[in-house]
Amino acid sequence: MMSSLWFLGIDLGTGSCKAVAVDENGKVLGFGVSEYSGAETQERWQEQDPRELLKAAIASVRQAVEQSGTSPGSCGGMSIGGALHSVMALDGRDQPLTGVITWADGRAVKQAKAVAATPTGMSLYRETGCPAHGMYPLYKVMWLRENRPEVFRSARRYVSAKEYVGFHLTGAWQVDYSLAAGSGFLNTDTLKWSDPALDLAGIRKEQLAPLASPVALLGKLQAEVAVQMGLLVNTPVVMGSSDAVNSSIGAGAVASLQATLMVGTSGALRVIAPQPVLDPKARSWCYAIDESHWLVGGAINNGGMALSWLRDCLNQAHVGQPLTFEDVLTLASRAPAGSGGLICLPFFAGERSPNWNLNARAVFFGMSLAHEARHLARALLEGMAFRFKSLFEVLTELGLDVRQIVASGGFTKSELWLQVMADVLERELSVPVWGETSALAAAFWPFLSTGGAGSISDIQNWVQFGRVQRPVPEHTAVYDRIYPLYTGLYRSLTGAFDEVARLQHELGL
């Protein structure tokens, strides 16, 4: 293989698309990012225009290529990392019948809860690794069947955002194991489509794309899009994986003793295991990566979006220069550990792991006249950290012996946020030098497919750590006292969450 080869990774995320160009040593040569236009929001709906996602993918790649100054003819290949749990229906001409229904879309909560209340919910979890929750495309397809029968009858295919973009790059339909696993339709043991899941949704396996390994070839770059990206026609496009898998691999956390703690818009705690790991209580998920690796963990809905909510609220009453995200973090830094006894349940967008309750709502508890905006801001950070502590406890209970936690995502830019996480988890957090870990791993898959690496473990040659955030014992002692209050408060409010969710629905919220 020529030493001058370079590779492209595309991270097709929830809010933007990022692309990175790297050489064979993982050195970043160029980077590009393109935001999407706003998603359509209607009650619990969250849909994106697939054309906007394709446009952003092309724009971010072009930026990365131009910045890299490399020869297009030396590109050894690319892959797309796609956000999990999206789905859209296409007609017989491969035209969209819906927008891209994202993971944040909550319309299928009724369908998921109905299945969860029966033995079918647990049997499907054991087969697919997916708890019965409305974020999974399986339940979104069920919603379409019940509420949009004309779309359901006309749908020839159900695809993710990544598959749609990949098709427009290569003209081929295929889906990698990880994206398929995140749909709720994949048997996590056999790596084939699950007949019980298909039967439940009322669709045929022919309506889903053929399955492929992450190192398999999706196809070659077509002429029109190649020109737009600044690349050569027939540049190889490798399958790659999901953004969740890429986040862990790109952080160098490829052993079962390592976990990746990611916080962006949402958040997740994940471990790559050499075999499927399932929870008898279905609190965690388990997604196939390839024939010998599985991603095990849990995710939270409320990461950066919760802090954005507080920023927007403060700005509505703030005359003058609007507060930024960083301003809110600075505000939080002025409050002590424990936020003066103010406890936040940060369920602004419901809850995923470990309790899978879309009806959960945010709560600030213990507030007095002594509390200020700075306490609210820090309590939000601490509430998120407590969610990860609950996830960490589940993984430990399942026998996963996590000894190193690698941090990734936007929260790594904040020393305070990292410190709160380290203090609550009572673990050191290692921070990679290159923060766009999902894009980096997307570039690694074509490198691996060419034989440049022997296994995913070789990504560690590309990853360097810039710093380690260590827990402060005094802070940890405070959080150890608050955490039981936090978990007890959640349990006591479970019934009230359902009641207030019904009330808000009736009021049109």
Secondary structure, DSSP 8 states (H G I E B T S, - for coil): --TT-EEEEEEE-SSEEEEEEEETT--EEEEEEEE----EEETTEEEE-HHHHHHHHHHHHHHHHHHHT--GGGEEEEEEEE-TT-BEEE-TTS-BSS-EE-TT--TTHHHHHHHHTSHHHHHHHHHHS--S-TTSHHHHHHHHHHH-HHHHHH-SEEE-HHHHHHHHHHS---EEHHHHHTTT-EETTTTEE-HHHHHHHT--GGGS--EE-TTSEEEE--HHHHHHHT--TT-EEE---BHHHHHHHHTT--STTEEEEEESSSEEEEEEESS----TT--SEEEEEETTEEEEEEEES-SHHHHHHHHHHHHHT--SS---HHHHHHHHHTS-TTGGG-EEE--TT---TTT--TT---EEES--TT--HHHHHHHHHHHHHHHHHHHHHHHHHTT----EEEEESGGGG-HHHHHHHHHHHTS-EEEESS--HHHHHHHHHHHHHTTS-SSGGGGGGT--EEEEE---HHHHHHHHHHHHHHHHHHHHHHHHHHHHHHHHHHTT-
